[in-house]
Amino acid sequence: MIHIKKNSIYYVLLFIFFFVSYNCTVYGMFISKYMLLALVILSIVIMLMLNLKTSKIYKKNAIFTVILMILFFMYCFRNRDISTSIGNGTWFFVCFAMVFCLQFSQKWIKTVESVIAIFSFEHLFFTIFFMIFRDFYGANILPLFHADAGYSDLVNQYRQNMVAGFTGNYGSNANYLIFGFFLFFTKCFQGTGKMKKSNVILCIIFFIATLITGKRGTAVFGLITAIIAYFIMNKDRFSSKMFKFVIIASSLTMLIIILSAYIPELNTVLNRLTQSDDLLNGRGDLYDYAIKIFFENPLLGIGWGNFKYYYAANFNRTELVNVHNIYIQLFCELGIFGAILVSGLMFFSFFRTLKIMKCNTEFQRELRFSMVIQLYILLVGICSTPLYSLEFLYVYLVSCVIPIAVSTNVKNKMGDYIE
């Protein structure tokens, strides 16, 4: 009889789940969306059966479930994406469903990093490969995206020396790479007192690859996140770690300066930061219009995801764009009550994760990864769309459920569950 380890099952299920977010711009080309949806739904059902079979349901599970239901209702209520095509909301629904299943057990947590590592290396490979073989990319890969709504933007990105890898947008590629950077960044702090050289090297490689994409917001906020997280994880040894931080930062800066002489793509982010006349990249108009809509609909907003339709209609645009600031967009679309609820839950989850990190040692590295991802989303949300993009949302929500699963199913040193 063949015995299959439960960890292997979790690995496969999470691989299918994250495949959706890490390849959301390309899977329609090589695999039927309906086939993939069927696999994801099957994985959700199996995950629920595995977790409920061996776990008890606690009050915290009920509270978390109610919160998920409220958030999903807010997502669906007056959402024009769903009214236009039910398929537009399907991938968001399966994300909520999987997160619901994951809360009932902690046994899947240690497989998350391995799965994310696979997809991180996937996009690292394509970033470097297409950077080196730029002509091959332009002749054979770029045309594959000709049917996408953002194809003209992708062409412009290619002409401006930005690297989208095997995705439909350089921003998506940068997000995947920065998650890989965070993964190996947290692996550098394993409580052993020494950093593995391989983790440090991979951490540097992923950050340099992020710079190569040319996405300045991702690189800048990714670096700010790493700096803040570094001191959070070393706050008990702040003075001694400050010197090491200065040495590491100086060395990395020198390395990037040296490499930029041989890799022109590394200069793209710096040039966009120093030579751009508009650091907001034209988003000031988006912010102004979103604020105007909020004052016209202050209580309930206009409905999740609907800003892009209002903006396109008002300014006679064919392209659908979000505000690129989740806080302004939440107030615009959900009104004051919904925006305070959603943003409040995001900050609560982050500080709750910090508290659980102090009480649990078994999942310390995974909790640190969760903390870093949540911190990054809170920061990059100032200039991006992490709540509206699959490549952000799947990793973010799983990061949020990690501390929930730990606090519900793992006892602390005193033998009690973490409150």
Phi, psi and omega per residue, in radians:
M1 nan 2.399 -3.132
I2 -1.505 2.214 3.107
H3 -1.840 2.167 -3.137
I4 -1.879 2.163 3.133
K5 -1.185 2.507 -3.122
K6 -1.095 -0.610 3.116
N7 -1.045 -0.631 3.118
S8 -1.153 -0.648 3.110
I9 -1.155 -0.788 3.096
Y10 -1.036 -0.697 -3.128
Y11 -1.050 -0.828 -3.127
V12 -1.136 -0.758 -3.110
L13 -1.111 -0.773 3.133
L14 -1.239 -0.541 3.072
F15 -1.071 -0.807 3.124
I16 -1.084 -0.750 -3.109
F17 -1.102 -0.875 -3.102
F18 -1.287 -0.348 3.066
F19 -1.005 -0.621 -3.134
V20 -1.058 -0.867 -3.069
S21 -1.345 -0.591 -3.079
Y22 -1.436 -0.179 3.114
N23 -2.369 0.520 -3.035
C24 -1.160 -0.346 -3.134
T25 -1.612 -0.078 -3.059
V26 -2.271 -0.301 -2.956
Y27 -1.140 -0.378 3.104
G28 -1.134 -0.324 -3.112
M29 -1.393 -0.538 -2.956
F30 -2.090 -0.304 3.132
I31 -2.511 2.432 -3.132
S32 -1.047 2.347 3.102
K33 -1.081 -0.605 3.140
Y34 -1.227 -0.619 3.082
M35 -1.157 -0.745 3.121
L36 -1.134 -0.713 3.116
L37 -1.079 -0.714 3.115
A38 -1.091 -0.727 3.118
L39 -1.126 -0.717 -3.132
V40 -1.151 -0.770 3.120
I41 -1.089 -0.725 3.090
L42 -1.079 -0.715 3.133
S43 -1.145 -0.618 3.095
I44 -1.138 -0.764 3.126
V45 -1.084 -0.788 3.132
I46 -1.127 -0.732 3.113
M47 -1.043 -0.756 3.136
L48 -1.114 -0.735 3.131
M49 -1.126 -0.746 3.141
L50 -1.103 -0.783 -3.039
N51 -1.313 -0.702 -3.118
L52 -1.300 -0.442 -3.105
K53 -1.146 -0.599 -3.031
T54 -1.984 0.102 -3.041
S55 -2.168 2.696 3.017
K56 -1.672 2.741 3.123
I57 -1.809 2.175 -3.080
Y58 -1.933 3.019 3.136
K59 -1.014 -0.673 -3.128
K60 -1.113 -0.573 3.071
N61 -1.115 -0.740 -3.135
A62 -1.111 -0.743 -3.142
I63 -1.113 -0.805 -3.138
F64 -1.093 -0.694 3.126
T65 -1.112 -0.743 3.108
V66 -1.080 -0.729 3.114
I67 -1.077 -0.767 3.110
L68 -1.061 -0.722 3.136
M69 -1.124 -0.726 3.115
I70 -1.112 -0.778 -3.141
L71 -1.112 -0.714 -3.134
F72 -1.198 -0.621 3.070
F73 -1.107 -0.756 3.119
M74 -1.095 -0.614 3.112
Y75 -1.171 -0.714 -3.059
C76 -1.401 -0.554 -3.006
F77 -1.107 2.012 3.118
R78 1.077 0.358 3.133
N79 -1.336 1.951 -3.079
R80 -1.176 -0.476 3.086
D81 -1.003 -0.749 -3.115
I82 -1.275 -0.705 3.136
S83 -1.172 -0.492 3.104
T84 -1.291 -0.785 3.133
S85 -2.745 2.152 -3.117
I86 -1.058 -0.438 3.133
G87 -1.156 -0.433 -3.132
N88 -1.123 -0.539 -3.121
G89 -1.708 -0.076 -3.047
T90 -1.089 -0.787 -3.072
W91 -1.199 -0.488 3.045
F92 -1.277 -0.640 3.113
F93 -1.098 -0.789 -3.110
V94 -1.161 -0.490 3.077
C95 -1.149 -0.840 3.092
F96 -1.066 -0.704 -3.115
A97 -1.124 -0.740 -3.141
M98 -1.169 -0.728 3.121
V99 -1.074 -0.689 3.068
F100 -1.007 -0.757 -3.110
C101 -1.209 -0.634 -3.027
L102 -1.207 -0.409 -3.052
Q103 -1.163 -0.356 -2.982
F104 -1.488 -0.061 3.139
S105 -2.663 2.701 3.067
Q106 -1.814 -0.026 -2.979
K107 -1.246 -0.277 -3.135
W108 -1.542 -0.276 -2.909
I109 -1.046 -0.746 -3.063
K110 -1.259 -0.136 3.091
T111 -1.589 -0.261 -3.056
V112 -1.057 -0.842 -3.086
E113 -1.063 -0.687 -3.128
S114 -1.128 -0.715 -3.135
V115 -1.188 -0.790 3.133
I116 -1.112 -0.602 3.110
A117 -1.064 -0.723 -3.140
I118 -1.026 -0.873 -3.102
F119 -1.241 -0.514 3.070
S120 -1.127 -0.777 3.107
F121 -1.158 -0.580 3.078
E122 -0.980 -0.881 -3.083
H123 -1.346 -0.471 3.030
L124 -1.117 -0.783 3.140
F125 -1.040 -0.873 -3.096
F126 -1.173 -0.577 3.106
T127 -1.097 -0.860 -3.115
I128 -1.209 -0.746 -3.104
F129 -1.076 -0.828 -3.099
F130 -1.329 -0.357 3.021
M131 -1.223 -0.745 -3.136
I132 -1.241 -0.801 -3.105
F133 -1.803 1.117 -3.041
R134 -1.107 -0.714 -3.135
D135 -1.149 -0.686 3.088
F136 -1.058 -0.743 3.118
Y137 -1.071 -0.818 -3.103
G138 -1.112 -0.585 -3.070
A139 -1.532 -0.542 -2.981
N140 -2.070 -0.528 -3.055
I141 -1.705 -0.813 -3.129
L142 -0.929 -0.761 -3.134
P143 -1.104 -0.353 3.136
L144 -1.094 -0.397 -3.078
F145 -1.731 0.256 -3.026
H146 -1.094 -0.438 -3.120
A147 -1.477 -0.169 -3.115
D148 -1.289 2.602 3.134
A149 -1.120 -0.504 -3.110
G150 -1.668 0.363 -3.069
Y151 -1.105 -0.716 -3.134
S152 -1.096 -0.660 3.083
D153 -1.141 -0.691 3.136
L154 -1.106 -0.693 3.099
V155 -1.107 -0.762 3.119
N156 -1.101 -0.688 3.112
Q157 -1.095 -0.717 3.119
Y158 -1.092 -0.745 -3.126
R159 -1.195 -0.477 -3.132
Q160 -1.613 0.268 3.048
N161 1.255 0.374 3.050
M162 -1.550 2.699 -3.043
V163 -2.092 1.951 -3.128
A164 -1.616 -0.099 -3.099
G165 1.054 -2.500 3.115
F166 -1.750 0.987 3.082
T167 -2.370 3.039 -3.135
G168 -1.587 0.075 -3.114
N169 -2.838 2.442 -3.125
Y170 -1.137 -0.454 3.092
G171 -1.173 -0.719 3.086
S172 -1.071 -0.767 3.130
N173 -1.069 -0.741 3.137
A174 -1.106 -0.673 3.118
N175 -1.102 -0.762 3.127
Y176 -1.075 -0.712 -3.095
L177 -1.249 -0.654 -3.130
I178 -1.205 -0.524 3.046
F179 -1.153 -0.643 3.059
G180 -1.144 -0.689 3.072
F181 -1.041 -0.813 3.138
F182 -1.122 -0.633 -3.135
L183 -1.047 -0.870 -3.107
F184 -1.404 -0.382 3.020
F185 -1.098 -0.816 3.130
T186 -1.239 -0.488 3.093
K187 -1.208 -0.348 3.104
C188 -1.224 -0.301 -3.100
F189 -2.051 1.484 -3.057
Q190 -1.916 0.186 3.088
G191 1.382 0.087 -3.127
T192 -1.563 -0.180 -3.125
G193 1.584 -0.316 -3.139
K194 -2.184 2.501 3.081
M195 -1.633 2.331 3.052
K196 -1.225 2.295 -3.101
K197 -1.033 -0.644 -3.117
S198 -1.098 -0.692 3.124
N199 -1.177 -0.703 3.121
V200 -1.112 -0.770 -3.128
I201 -1.111 -0.794 -3.141
L202 -1.153 -0.636 3.085
C203 -1.032 -0.809 3.136
I204 -1.148 -0.752 -3.126
I205 -1.067 -0.766 -3.122
F206 -1.170 -0.616 3.119
F207 -1.225 -0.710 3.089
I208 -1.100 -0.683 3.099
A209 -1.105 -0.636 3.082
T210 -1.096 -0.732 3.086
L211 -1.095 -0.661 -3.112
I212 -1.073 -0.566 -3.140
T213 -1.085 -0.502 -3.120
G214 1.588 0.082 -3.124
K215 -1.491 1.761 -3.003
R216 -1.226 -0.699 -3.120
G217 -1.072 -0.756 3.124
T218 -1.106 -0.779 -3.126
A219 -1.143 -0.805 -3.084
V220 -1.167 -0.874 -3.114
F221 -1.263 -0.481 3.034
G222 -1.139 -0.718 3.120
L223 -1.194 -0.742 3.098
I224 -1.069 -0.731 3.102
T225 -1.044 -0.796 -3.119
A226 -1.092 -0.697 -3.134
I227 -1.127 -0.834 3.140
I228 -1.103 -0.785 -3.132
A229 -1.107 -0.629 3.129
Y230 -1.011 -0.791 -3.121
F231 -1.353 -0.479 3.033
I232 -1.130 -0.749 -3.102
M233 -1.352 -0.218 -3.123
N234 -2.230 0.488 -3.042
K235 -1.169 -0.409 3.106
D236 -1.303 -0.305 3.135
R237 -2.210 0.799 -2.998
F238 -1.014 -0.886 -3.049
S239 -1.116 -0.737 -3.124
S240 -1.238 -0.570 -3.113
K241 -1.386 -0.391 3.136
M242 -1.063 -0.752 3.129
F243 -1.108 -0.781 3.128
K244 -1.094 -0.685 3.134
F245 -1.070 -0.772 -3.133
V246 -1.080 -0.716 3.129
I247 -1.120 -0.808 -3.125
I248 -1.112 -0.799 -3.113
A249 -1.098 -0.737 3.135
S250 -1.136 -0.737 3.140
S251 -1.128 -0.748 3.140
L252 -1.130 -0.710 3.125
T253 -1.086 -0.781 3.117
M254 -1.095 -0.716 3.136
L255 -1.078 -0.776 -3.129
I256 -1.144 -0.688 3.116
I257 -1.095 -0.748 3.136
I258 -1.150 -0.802 -3.101
L259 -1.172 -0.529 -3.101
S260 -1.090 -0.390 3.095
A261 -1.241 -0.419 -3.119
Y262 -1.881 -0.354 -3.134
I263 -2.138 1.624 -3.077
P264 -0.995 -0.528 -3.114
E265 -1.039 -0.437 3.140
L266 -1.177 -0.384 -3.126
N267 -1.424 -0.213 -3.047
T268 -1.063 -0.836 -3.126
V269 -1.091 -0.815 -3.128
L270 -1.071 -0.750 3.130
N271 -1.122 -0.678 -3.134
R272 -1.214 -0.505 3.127
L273 -1.372 -0.658 -3.010
T274 -1.682 -0.441 -3.030
Q275 -1.894 -0.070 -3.113
S276 -1.379 2.364 3.084
D277 -1.372 -0.356 -3.103
D278 -2.302 1.692 -3.126
L279 -1.112 -0.432 3.119
L280 -1.394 -0.110 3.088
N281 0.980 0.692 3.108
G282 1.430 0.085 -3.071
R283 -1.402 -0.148 3.094
G284 -1.014 -0.660 3.102
D285 -1.136 -0.648 3.105
L286 -1.120 -0.780 -3.132
Y287 -1.086 -0.798 -3.093
D288 -1.082 -0.754 -3.102
Y289 -1.228 -0.653 3.108
A290 -1.119 -0.718 3.109
I291 -1.137 -0.681 3.103
K292 -1.069 -0.763 3.118
I293 -1.111 -0.697 3.133
F294 -1.034 -0.785 -3.125
F295 -1.193 -0.391 3.069
E296 -1.451 -0.429 -3.132
N297 -2.365 1.125 -2.953
P298 -1.262 -0.458 -3.027
L299 -1.510 -0.943 -3.048
L300 -1.953 -0.125 -3.137
G301 1.213 -2.846 -3.074
I302 -1.943 0.032 -3.141
G303 1.811 2.460 -3.077
W304 -0.988 2.294 3.043
G305 1.355 0.074 -3.018
N306 -1.595 -0.173 -3.136
F307 -0.958 -0.756 -3.051
K308 -1.059 -0.571 3.128
Y309 -1.300 -0.692 3.082
Y310 -1.087 -0.783 -3.100
Y311 -1.129 -0.778 -3.131
A312 -1.094 -0.712 -3.120
A313 -1.232 -0.707 -3.069
N314 -1.262 -0.608 -3.097
F315 -1.864 0.189 3.068
N316 1.006 0.792 -3.131
R317 -1.833 2.618 3.046
T318 -1.631 -0.481 -3.127
E319 -1.379 2.373 3.112
L320 -1.693 2.061 -3.093
V321 -2.227 2.554 3.043
N322 -1.547 3.047 -3.052
V323 -1.184 -0.488 -3.025
H324 1.141 0.592 2.925
N325 -2.779 1.852 -2.998
I326 -1.133 -0.507 -3.085
Y327 -1.253 -0.787 3.071
I328 -1.138 -0.709 -3.097
Q329 -1.191 -0.619 3.094
L330 -1.099 -0.770 3.107
F331 -1.125 -0.669 3.136
C332 -1.149 -0.758 -2.997
E333 -1.647 -0.504 -3.087
L334 -1.923 -0.133 -3.092
G335 1.369 3.129 -3.030
I336 -1.158 -0.672 -3.097
F337 -1.251 -0.800 3.139
G338 -1.151 -0.692 -3.127
A339 -1.141 -0.759 3.127
I340 -1.129 -0.678 3.131
L341 -1.105 -0.904 -3.066
V342 -1.165 -0.874 -3.130
S343 -1.146 -0.620 3.089
G344 -1.097 -0.731 3.101
L345 -1.127 -0.643 3.130
M346 -1.108 -0.808 3.133
F347 -1.221 -0.646 3.101
F348 -1.082 -0.755 3.139
S349 -1.065 -0.716 -3.140
F350 -1.104 -0.869 -3.099
F351 -1.238 -0.510 3.045
R352 -1.143 -0.678 3.102
T353 -1.101 -0.730 3.092
L354 -1.028 -0.711 -3.137
K355 -1.149 -0.767 -3.109
I356 -1.191 -0.550 3.085
M357 -1.008 -0.580 -3.121
K358 -1.295 -0.418 -3.002
C359 -1.767 -0.231 -3.036
N360 -2.192 2.326 3.110
T361 -1.911 -0.413 -3.079
E362 -1.121 -0.672 -3.099
F363 -2.012 0.594 -3.047
Q364 -1.046 -0.810 -3.093
R365 -1.163 -0.708 3.134
E366 -1.167 -0.662 3.098
L367 -1.176 -0.626 3.080
R368 -1.140 -0.733 3.083
F369 -1.072 -0.754 3.085
S370 -1.031 -0.791 -3.137
M371 -1.071 -0.771 -3.105
V372 -1.140 -0.763 3.128
I373 -1.075 -0.795 -3.140
Q374 -1.104 -0.732 3.116
L375 -1.077 -0.748 3.134
Y376 -1.073 -0.768 -3.131
I377 -1.104 -0.720 3.111
L378 -1.075 -0.636 -3.105
L379 -1.437 -0.865 -3.074
V380 -1.232 -0.312 3.077
G381 -1.065 -0.289 3.101
I382 -1.143 -0.506 -3.066
C383 -2.344 0.239 -3.083
S384 -2.475 -2.910 -3.009
T385 -2.233 0.910 -3.033
P386 -1.116 -0.399 3.128
L387 -1.533 -0.072 -3.050
Y388 -2.071 0.026 -3.085
S389 -2.135 2.319 -3.100
L390 -1.085 -0.630 -3.093
E391 -1.142 -0.421 3.034
F392 -1.516 -0.883 -2.846
L393 -1.092 -0.748 -3.076
Y394 -1.087 -0.847 -3.130
V395 -1.157 -0.698 -3.108
Y396 -1.124 -0.858 -3.095
L397 -1.162 -0.628 3.067
V398 -1.150 -0.653 3.078
S399 -1.095 -0.637 3.121
C400 -1.223 -0.545 -3.081
V401 -1.473 -0.283 3.105
I402 -1.008 -0.915 3.112
P403 -1.123 -0.531 3.078
I404 -1.106 -0.823 -3.133
A405 -1.138 -0.649 3.126
V406 -1.178 -0.854 -3.068
S407 -1.183 -0.457 -3.109
T408 -1.501 -0.583 -2.953
N409 -2.029 -0.124 -3.093
V410 -2.094 2.301 3.128
K411 -1.534 2.636 3.105
N412 -1.457 -2.983 -3.083
K413 -1.124 -0.416 -3.137
M414 -1.496 -0.025 -3.137
G415 1.475 0.218 -3.135
D416 -1.968 2.721 3.048
Y417 -1.349 2.579 -3.062
I418 -1.267 2.226 3.120
E419 -1.558 nan nan
